[in-house]
Amino acid sequence: MMNERTYKITYFQRKKEKIVRLIIYLILIFISLPIILSYLWLILSSFSKGMKYGIIPTEFTLENWRFLWQSVEGYPNIWEVTWNTFVVALLVMAFEVFISSFAGYALSRFKFKGRVTILKSILILHSFPAVSLLVAIYYVLNTLNLINSLWGVILLKAALEIPWGSWIMKGFYDQLPWEIEWAGLVDGYTRIQVFRKIILPLVKPGIAVAAIFGFLSGWSEFVFINTFILNQQTWTLSRYIKGIIGDFRFVDYGLLTSISLFYIIPTLIFFLFTNKYLLEVNITGTKG
């Protein structure tokens, strides 16, 4: 009897890890189910003439995707709008990566007065929503004659993302020992050559993370586009979708869901190729 009881306890302990893992998976599936069903409805609706009871497709059609080969009446060409979206996303990403790479290095390696205060301020300022700055931003953009210009949105969005990108890059630089730079200096490299030839290749994952955040931030931007872009020719996809919604009582949901799916696809592809870098994020605080 004693041996049998001991065997049962040992068997449970051996299966305990799998049981816990199964419970965690079930909880995650339960939490994710509404999101999964929402995306499934989005896909089905984009290829259907209607949805019976709101969830069952009635008839397959490609008519909802007509915006790919012809302009929707009253709206700009979708490919011009998509190009504008890519321009915003890529330039925001480029500015953020370029400036954050240098700023993060300075915050990590150089000791100067106010450095810790700057690092703490980045977190505090990042917690405030950008929408609270709309009035001040309007006066600045109007003074620079950048209202109704994609350049205004690009520079604004990059300026707001650079501090956070610098914080992320600092975390990656902090992981590199000083000895690596000293070895380069001993070999005759200048400080700039050490940074370019030794340090930057070692923080490629950090650069990739900053690029991911910059691209997604620019791609998904809506508030500033909706506020400061007045001309349809400079719309991005987020503003285009808002225009398609119009009056919700008369919206074409088939067209709306297909354009929404079209808007999501590039970010999904981008994420599939870059998600491994997000696992390497280190945003440790004010080391040193």
N, C-alpha and C positions, 0 to 999 in steps of 0.2 A: 504494500500500500504506500509506503514511504517513497519507494523508487518511482511508482506511477505518478505521485503528486509532484515529485521533483522533475520528472520528465515533462509534465504539462507546463510547469512554470518556465522551464528552459525553452520549450517550444514557443510559448507566447513571447518571451523575450527575443527569440530569434526572428519572429514575425513583427515585432513591435515597430521597427523602423519602416517597414513596408506599409503597415496600417496607418501610421502617422502621415506618411507621404500620400497615401490614397485619400485620407481625410482632407489634407491641404489641397490636393488637386480638385476634389469635389467642391470645396469652398470657393476656389478660384474660378471654376467653371460656372458655379451658381452666380457669382458676382459678375462675371463677364457675359453671361447669357443675354441680358438686355442689349448690350452693345453689339454682340454677334448677330442677334435677331434684327437689330436696327440696320446694320450693314446688309444683311441678307434681304431685307425689305427694300432697301435702296437699289440693290442690284436687280431684283425681280421687277420692281416698278419701272426701272429705266428701260426694260425690254418688253413692257406690257402696255396694251391700250387702256387697261383699267385694272383695278384691284377689287375683286368681289369681297365684300365684307371688310375691305381695307387691307386684306392680307393675302388673298388668293388671286394670282394673275389670271386674267380672262382670255387674252389672246396675244401671242408673240408678235412683236413688230420692231422694226428699226427706225420707224418714223420719229421716235423721240430723239434719235441721234442725228437728225437732219442738219443740226447746226455745224456738223463737221464739213459738209459740202455746200451749204448755202447759209447766207446770213439770216438771222432771225429778224423779222421786220421790226424796225425801231431800235435796233441794237447794233453795235459795231461787229465786224468780222471776228469770229472766235479766235482765229489764229493770230491776229494782231493783238488781241487782248492777252492771249497766252504768251506771246513774245514780250509784252510789257511786264508780265508777271515774272518771267524768267530773268529779265533785265534787272528788276528790283531785287529778286532773291540772290542772284549771282553777285551783283555789286555790293549789296549789304554784306554778303559772305566775304567778299574780297577785302573790303575795308576793315571788317572786324578781325579777320585773320592777320592781315598785315600789321595793323596797329597793336592788336592784343599780343602778338608775338614779342614785340619790343617792350611794351608796357609791363607784361607779365614778368619778363626777364629782369627789368629794372626793379620791380617790387620784390622779386625773389633774391636778387644778388646784391643790390646796393642798399646801404644803410644811410638814410637821410631823415632829417627832422620832419615829423608829420607822417611818416610812412605807415605806422600802425593805425593812425587816425584815418588815413585814406582808405585802408583796407576795411575798417569797420564802417566807414561812410558808404562804401560800395554796397554792402549788405543792407544798410538802412535805406538808402535811396532806391535800391532795387525793389524794396517792398512797397513803394508807392506806385499806384497805377499811373501810366503815362497820360491817361485821359484827364487827369487833374492839371496837366500842364498845357491844355489845348489853347487857352487864351494867350498865354505867354508865347507859345510856339507860333501862333498866328501872327503876332506882331513881328517876331523875328523873321519868319518866312516872307511876310509882306514887305518888310524893309529890304530884304535881299532879292525881292522880285521873284520868289520861288513858289508863289501860290499857283496852283494848277500846273505844276511841273513835277515830273517823276523824280528829278534830281533833288527837289526839296524833301520828298518822302524818303529817298534813299539816304541822304545825308543825315536826316533826322533819325531814322531807324538805326543806322549804323552808330550814331552818337550815343543812343540809348543802350545799345547792346555791347559796345566796346568795354565799359567797366566790368560787366559780368564776364565777358570773354577774357579779360586781363586776369581776373581772379582765378578762372579755371586754368589758364596757362601758368600762373604762378604755382599752382599745386603740382603741375608736372615738372617745372623747373626745380622745385624744392626737393624732388626725389633724386636729383642728380648730385653726386658728391662734388665738392670743390676740386678734388684731386684730378678729375677729368680735365678741367680747364687749366689747372696748373701744369699738367703734362703737356698740353698744347702750347702754352706760353714758353715752357722750357725748350720745346722743339723749334721755337723761332716764330710761331704764329703771333699775329697781332690779336688784340681783344676781339676785333670785328671778325677776323678769320676764324678764331676759335668759336665764336657764336655761329657763324655761317656754316662751317665745315664739320664741327663736332657737336655743338649743342642742338641745333635745329634738327638734324637727322635723328637724334635720340628722343625728341619730343614730338615726333610725327603723330602719335596717337592724340596728343593734346591739340595739335593743329587741326586734326581731323574732327575732333569734338567741337572745337570753336567753329569750324566750317559748317558742321551739321546744324548747330544752333543758329548760326547766322543765316543759312539758307532757309531753314524752316520758318524763322522769324520773318524774313522778307517775303517768303511765299504766302504766308498766312495773314499778312498785314491787311487790316480792314479799316480800323478807326481813322487813321491818318489819310488813307486813300479816300474814304467816304467824306471826310471833312475838307480836305484841301485840294482834291482833284475834281474839277467841275466839267471838264471836257470828256466826252465819251471816248475819244481817240486815245486817251491816256488812262483808261480804266485798266484794272487788273481783274483777274478771275473772281476774286472775292466780291468786288464791287459789281461785276457783271451778274453774279448770282443774286445779289441783293436787288438789282434792277429787274431780273426775271421774276422774282417773288412778287414785286409790286403790291397790288391789292390781293390779299390772301384769298378773297372770295372768288376770284376769277383766275387764279394761278393755274398754269398747265403743269400738273405734278409730274407727268411723264417727262417733259422737257426739263423741268427743274432737277429731277433726280438724275437724269443722264448727264447734265452739265456738272452737277455736284460730284458724280462719280468720276467724270473726266478731270475735275479739279483735284481729286484725291490721288489718282493713279500715279502721277510723277513723284509725289511725296512717299508713296508706298515703295516704289522702285528705289528711290534714293535711300530710304531707310533700310531696305533689304541688303544693300551693298555697304552700308556704313554702321549698322547697329552694333557690330562687334567692338567698335571704338568707344561706344558709350559705356561699355562695361569697365573701361579703364579710367573713368573719370576720377580724379582726386581733387576735391576742392577744399583741402584742409585750410584752416583759418589763418592766423597771423603768426606763423612760425618765424622765429627769429625776431 
